[in-house]
Amino acid sequence: MAKRHEKTVTGRVLHDPVKDKLRPMFPIDLSKCRTIDELVRAMGNTAFTGRQIGDAADVLETMARDKDCFVVMTLSGALTVAKMGFIFCDLIESGLVNAVVWCGAVLGDGVVEGCGVWDLGFVGNLVV
């Protein structure tokens, strides 16, 4: 039989944060952050997107250190329009990424950009 949780006066059931795998949060102290790495690690101890950035940095470091890890990078079309293409190239050329999966928009955006059309206002009228 499952263990019953005791309710508080307000009717809430209190859980064990360790069993629920919750992590405490800490404020970012910029006076202690001397590098980008230290800042990103400190963001991992905050909430919302800050924590996600810290977690992503941990995952990226683990993947980069594991020589047997086969990394598949998935991309959406909006990322190339957002001018992040060089980052993808660097990740692939450095050997960190082994395979790429993308939607057709990535290819289309690359063709448009390769044709020298930089102003997105003209993309809708361009026939490729």
Buried (B, 14 or more C-beta within 10 A) or exposed (E): EEEEEEEEEEEEEEEEEEEEEEEEEEEBEEEEBEEEEEBBBBBBBBEEEBBEBBEBBEEBEEEBEEEEEEBEBEBEBEBBBEEEBEEBEEBBEEEBBEEBEBEEBBEBBBEBBEEEBEEEEEBEEEEE
